Amino acid sequence: MRVFQEQIINFIYRIVTGSKRIRMILTPLVGFFFLCIVLLLTASSFFLDRFLGLPEYISKPFNTLLCFPFFVGGTFLWLWCLWIFLKNNGTPVPLNPPPKLITNGPYAYSRNPMMTGLFMIMTGTGIFFGSMTLTFVMTPMFVLISILEFKSIEEPELEKRFGDTYVAYRKKTPIIIPKIHSK
């Protein structure tokens, strides 16, 4: 398993540090694949809710009131991260990131705030539709799988690319849940 993990890390490293043309070809493909995974998890949650006969766990209008902060906060955070990546000549797709390590904006508080925003949006969607499966099963499962992937693939690649700079950043910045620094 460790050999396969190293092969993936080296493959990503070669793409990230290689031809811009290849990155530009792969970026929409990987982005689309990721979007499909999120949509598949969401749709399968709704299917499972109906298949298992699970009732909506929150009634209207409380669902709208409760989901609003998740939607707005998650969307704002995701778009802020996207803007920072684009401004720094990169994309959120790990195969075409900015050429330098981003540690400002929301990245000063969390190593993966874009995923935090996505998790908030998924939770808000689950609340809005009263989906027990999306809110309490699929989103937490997606969070766990994302953290495992980030720690086993993305972080070793970032460490390989940025060295001690990334190691120092990783030590002081939490992975998903933001830590508010007192200065």
C-alpha positions in Angstrom: 0.0 0.0 0.0 2.8 2.4 0.9 4.4 1.8 -2.6 1.1 2.7 -4.3 0.7 5.8 -2.2 4.3 6.9 -3.1 3.5 6.3 -6.8 0.4 8.5 -6.6 2.3 11.3 -4.7 5.1 11.2 -7.3 2.6 11.2 -10.2 0.9 14.3 -8.8 4.2 15.9 -8.1 5.4 15.3 -11.7 2.1 16.8 -13.0 2.2 19.8 -10.7 5.8 20.7 -11.5 5.6 19.7 -15.1 4.0 20.9 -18.3 1.4 23.6 -18.0 -0.4 22.2 -21.0 -1.0 18.9 -19.3 -2.3 20.7 -16.1 -4.7 22.7 -18.3 -6.0 19.5 -19.9 -6.4 17.6 -16.6 -7.9 20.5 -14.5 -11.4 20.4 -16.0 -11.4 16.6 -16.1 -10.4 16.2 -12.4 -12.7 19.1 -11.4 -15.7 17.4 -13.2 -14.9 14.1 -11.6 -14.8 15.6 -8.2 -18.1 17.4 -8.8 -19.7 14.1 -10.0 -18.6 12.5 -6.7 -20.2 15.2 -4.6 -23.4 15.1 -6.7 -23.5 11.3 -6.5 -23.2 11.4 -2.7 -26.0 13.9 -2.6 -28.3 12.1 -4.9 -27.6 8.7 -3.3 -28.5 10.3 0.1 -31.9 11.3 -1.2 -32.4 7.9 -2.7 -31.4 6.2 0.6 -33.7 8.4 2.6 -36.7 7.4 0.4 -35.6 3.7 0.2 -35.3 3.4 4.0 -38.4 5.4 4.6 -36.6 8.0 6.6 -38.7 11.1 7.4 -37.5 14.6 7.0 -36.0 15.4 10.4 -36.6 19.1 10.4 -39.7 20.9 9.3 -40.2 24.1 7.2 -39.5 27.0 7.9 -36.9 25.9 10.5 -34.9 24.0 7.8 -34.5 27.3 5.8 -33.4 29.2 8.9 -31.0 26.6 10.0 -29.4 25.8 6.6 -28.9 29.5 5.7 -25.7 30.1 7.7 -24.2 26.8 6.4 -25.0 27.8 2.7 -23.9 31.4 3.0 -20.8 30.7 5.1 -19.8 27.7 3.1 -20.3 29.4 -0.3 -18.5 32.5 0.9 -15.5 30.4 2.2 -15.4 28.3 -1.0 -15.5 31.4 -3.3 -12.9 33.2 -1.2 -10.5 30.3 -1.5 -11.2 30.0 -5.3 -10.5 33.8 -5.7 -7.2 33.4 -3.8 -6.1 30.4 -5.9 -7.0 32.1 -9.2 -5.3 35.4 -8.1 -2.1 33.3 -7.4 -2.2 31.6 -10.8 -3.7 28.3 -9.7 -6.9 26.4 -9.4 -8.5 24.4 -6.6 -7.8 21.2 -8.5 -4.7 19.6 -6.8 -3.1 18.9 -10.2 -3.0 22.6 -11.0 -2.5 24.5 -7.8 -0.8 27.9 -7.3 3.0 27.8 -7.7 3.5 29.1 -4.2 2.2 27.9 -0.8 -0.9 29.9 0.1 -1.0 30.8 3.8 -3.0 34.0 3.9 -6.8 34.6 4.0 -8.7 31.6 5.2 -5.5 29.5 4.8 -4.1 31.3 7.8 -6.7 29.5 9.9 -7.2 26.1 8.2 -5.0 24.1 5.8 -8.0 23.1 3.7 -10.7 25.8 4.1 -12.1 25.2 0.6 -13.1 21.7 1.8 -14.5 23.2 5.0 -16.7 25.4 2.8 -17.8 22.4 0.8 -18.6 20.4 3.9 -20.7 23.3 5.1 -22.6 23.5 1.8 -23.3 19.7 1.9 -24.5 20.0 5.5 -26.7 23.0 4.6 -28.2 21.0 1.7 -28.9 18.1 4.0 -30.6 20.4 6.5 -32.6 22.2 3.8 -34.0 19.0 2.4 -34.3 17.3 5.8 -32.1 14.5 4.6 -30.9 12.4 7.5 -28.5 10.4 5.3 -26.9 13.5 3.7 -26.6 15.4 7.0 -25.6 12.6 9.3 -24.0 9.9 7.2 -22.7 11.0 3.8 -21.3 14.4 4.7 -19.4 13.0 7.8 -18.2 10.1 5.7 -17.1 12.5 2.9 -15.3 14.6 5.6 -13.4 11.5 6.9 -12.5 10.3 3.5 -11.3 13.8 2.4 -9.1 14.1 5.5 -7.6 10.7 5.0 -6.9 11.5 1.3 -5.5 14.9 2.3 -3.2 13.5 4.9 -2.0 10.5 2.9 -1.7 12.0 -0.6 -2.0 15.8 -0.8 0.1 16.7 2.3 3.0 14.5 1.4 3.1 16.0 -2.1 2.9 19.5 -0.6 5.8 18.6 1.8 7.8 17.3 -1.2 7.2 20.4 -3.2 7.5 23.1 -0.4 9.7 21.3 2.1 10.2 22.8 5.6 8.0 25.8 4.7 5.0 23.4 4.4 6.1 21.4 7.5 6.1 24.6 9.6 2.7 25.7 8.2 1.2 22.2 8.9 2.4 22.4 12.5 0.7 25.7 13.3 -2.4 25.4 11.2 -5.3 22.9 11.7 -6.4 20.7 8.8 -10.2 21.5 8.6 -11.7 23.2 11.6 -10.3 26.8 11.7 -8.4 27.9 14.7 -8.8 31.6 15.5 -5.5 33.1 16.4 -5.2 35.7 19.1 -2.6 38.2 18.2 
